[in-house]
Amino acid sequence: MPRIFPEYKRSTEYALFGVVFHIVIVVIPLLLSGGTGEAGKTVGWFVLIFDFPLTLLEVNIRTIEHIVVTSTLGYILYYTLGGTFLYAWGGWAVGHLTEAFLGWRLKSEDSSSHR
């Protein structure tokens, strides 16, 4: 991968870290509970806290709310796929910004060392 897109290496690593984090923290408990984790009040809190932007979308868009509320499979798919994409995108953005900041810092240090 670094040979193909060397400028996106850090972004890809951060995106993969975000995906793994979301799978371990939210997806596995959600799948193990079968989408009924709210009865034990454990998995529901994980979903609410870690996938808060998706929860806001669900509350404000009636179509999504209908799919999530009426179907357990819809609930599971919405939060597993949507949350994993959310964390992948967030990880990619953090990696990209980190790379841009480090590149800017390295360029500024090189230019100051030449003086």
Contacts in CASP RR format, 6 or more apart in sequence:
PFRMAT RR
TARGET T0000
AUTHOR 0000-0000-0000
METHOD contacts of the structure
MODEL  1
MPRIFPEYKRSTEYALFGVVFHIVIVVIPLLLSGGTGEAGKTVGWFVLIF
DFPLTLLEVNIRTIEHIVVTSTLGYILYYTLGGTFLYAWGGWAVGHLTEA
FLGWRLKSEDSSSHR
1 9 0 8 1.000
1 12 0 8 1.000
2 9 0 8 1.000
5 12 0 8 1.000
7 99 0 8 1.000
8 96 0 8 1.000
10 95 0 8 1.000
10 96 0 8 1.000
10 98 0 8 1.000
10 99 0 8 1.000
11 91 0 8 1.000
11 92 0 8 1.000
11 93 0 8 1.000
11 95 0 8 1.000
11 96 0 8 1.000
11 99 0 8 1.000
12 92 0 8 1.000
13 95 0 8 1.000
14 90 0 8 1.000
14 91 0 8 1.000
14 92 0 8 1.000
14 94 0 8 1.000
14 95 0 8 1.000
14 98 0 8 1.000
15 88 0 8 1.000
15 89 0 8 1.000
15 90 0 8 1.000
15 91 0 8 1.000
15 92 0 8 1.000
15 95 0 8 1.000
16 88 0 8 1.000
17 91 0 8 1.000
18 87 0 8 1.000
18 88 0 8 1.000
18 90 0 8 1.000
18 91 0 8 1.000
19 84 0 8 1.000
19 87 0 8 1.000
19 88 0 8 1.000
21 87 0 8 1.000
22 50 0 8 1.000
22 83 0 8 1.000
22 84 0 8 1.000
22 86 0 8 1.000
22 87 0 8 1.000
23 84 0 8 1.000
25 46 0 8 1.000
25 50 0 8 1.000
26 46 0 8 1.000
26 47 0 8 1.000
26 50 0 8 1.000
26 51 0 8 1.000
26 79 0 8 1.000
26 80 0 8 1.000
26 83 0 8 1.000
27 80 0 8 1.000
27 84 0 8 1.000
29 37 0 8 1.000
29 42 0 8 1.000
29 43 0 8 1.000
29 46 0 8 1.000
30 37 0 8 1.000
30 43 0 8 1.000
30 46 0 8 1.000
30 47 0 8 1.000
30 76 0 8 1.000
30 79 0 8 1.000
30 80 0 8 1.000
31 76 0 8 1.000
31 80 0 8 1.000
33 42 0 8 1.000
33 43 0 8 1.000
34 72 0 8 1.000
34 76 0 8 1.000
35 43 0 8 1.000
35 72 0 8 1.000
35 75 0 8 1.000
35 76 0 8 1.000
36 72 0 8 1.000
37 43 0 8 1.000
37 44 0 8 1.000
38 44 0 8 1.000
47 55 0 8 1.000
47 79 0 8 1.000
48 55 0 8 1.000
51 79 0 8 1.000
51 82 0 8 1.000
51 83 0 8 1.000
51 86 0 8 1.000
53 86 0 8 1.000
54 78 0 8 1.000
54 79 0 8 1.000
54 82 0 8 1.000
54 83 0 8 1.000
54 86 0 8 1.000
57 64 0 8 1.000
58 64 0 8 1.000
58 65 0 8 1.000
58 68 0 8 1.000
58 78 0 8 1.000
59 65 0 8 1.000
64 78 0 8 1.000
67 74 0 8 1.000
67 78 0 8 1.000
68 74 0 8 1.000
68 75 0 8 1.000
68 78 0 8 1.000
68 79 0 8 1.000
69 75 0 8 1.000
END
